[in-house]
């Protein structure tokens, strides 16, 4: 099973784009086969063929395996050549957190990634966790700097 994970990285202005965020399960036609990378590329074609997005720059779109890990795409695949090879179904309106996707991001980049509407937080480290750390005097860092510190292993 492959899924398409769609997460807004900025505030999508189009009303249709606002509803796109989430996780989509891809169901392939019976005759579709290939390597994991080839299937991931076909899955992305199917998604783009059925789900309209006005401004792709507003989103981080990735193909995930059944365990939620990113799948590399087939570099030799011709984009949009297999959009009729299956169907997609939205299985969650909440995007999945992709392990490792925040590596190397500083506090400002994390803020931009998760806090585009002003009320966001990291999916693994909540503001409540941070407030508890501040209350226990374990950190003096602001929320996003605290997240950066955790992710960097410092």
N, C-alpha and C positions, 0 to 999 in steps of 0.2 A: 504494500500500500504506500502510495506517495501522497503528500499533501502540499498545498501551496499556502504559505504563510504570508499574509499581507498586513503590514504594520505601517501606519501613518508616521512619517518623520517630520511632517509639518502639517499645518492645519489646512486640509483640502477644502477649497472654497466652493467647488461645485457640489450641489446637493447629492448627485449620484455618487460622486467620489467619497463623500462622507460615510456612505453605507457600505463601502467596499471592504474596509478593514475586517480581518478575521482569518479563519482557517478553512480551506476548501479541500475536500477529499476528491481525488481524481479517480475516475473509473474508466479504464481503458477498454476499447473494443476488443473482442476475442482474438483478433488476428495481430494485435500489437505485441511485439517482443523486441528484446534487445538488452544491452548492458544497462546497469543501474544509471549510468550517465546519460545514455540514449533515452531511457524511459523518463528521466528527469526533464530532459529537453522537450520531449513530446508532451509531458504533463504541463509544462509552461506554455507550450503552443495551445493546448486545449483550453487552459485557463484564459489566455489572452483572446482566444477565439470566442469565448462565451461571456466573459466579464469585461464590460467596458470601463476604462479608466481614462478620464480626460487628461490628467497630468501625472504621468508616471513618476516625475521627480518628487512628488509628494509622498511616495511610498517606498518602503524596503520590501521587496518581494523575493522570497526564497523557496526552494523546493526542499521539503523535509522527508526523511524516511519515517518508518513506523515508530521509531524511538524518539523522534523529534530532532534528529541531527541533520544538518544541511547535507545535501547531495550535490556533488559537482556536476556541472552540465557537460554535455558532449560538445567539444570545441568544433567538431566537424559537422555538426547538425546545422541544417539550413533553417533559420528562425522562421516561424509561422508556416512551416511546410506540413504540419500534422495537426492543424487545429480541429479537424473533423474526426479525429481518432479516439474520441471518447467524450465523457461528460464530466462536469464538476458539480459539487454540491457543497454549499456552505454548511459546515458542521459546528462552527463556533463563531460568534461575533467578536470574540476576544482573541487577538493574535497570541501565538505561543512565544515564549522566551526562547531564543536560540542560544544554546551554550557557546560561550566563546565570542559572541558577537559584539561584546563590549570591550574586548581586550585592546589596550592602547588608547582608549578614549579618555580625554581629560574631563575635568568637572564641567567645563562649558559645553563640550560636545555631548556629554551625558544629559545635561539640562536640555539642550536642543533636541536630543533624540526622544526623550521621554516626557518632556514638560512643555510641549508646544501650546497647550491650552491653559497653562498656569497652575494646574492642579495635579500634574503627573508625579509619579514616583517610579523608582526602579522595581521591576517585577520580583526580584528576590530579596531586596533590602528596603523595607518600607520606612516611611517617615516616623512611624511609631517606634520602630527599632532604633532609629537615629535619636529620637527624643529620649528614649531610655538610656542610651549611651551618654548623651549630654547630661541627663539628670544624675547619672552615676559618676560623672566627671571623668569618663573614659576618653572623651574627645572634646576639642574646642572647635573642630572643623564645622563648616557649614554642611548642609545635607549633601550636595553634589560632590563637594571635595571629600567628604567622608566615604561616599560610594567609590570615587576614584581610588582612594586609599585602600579600601577593601579589595577592589578588583586587581590592584597592582600587587597585592600581597605584602604591603608594607605594614 
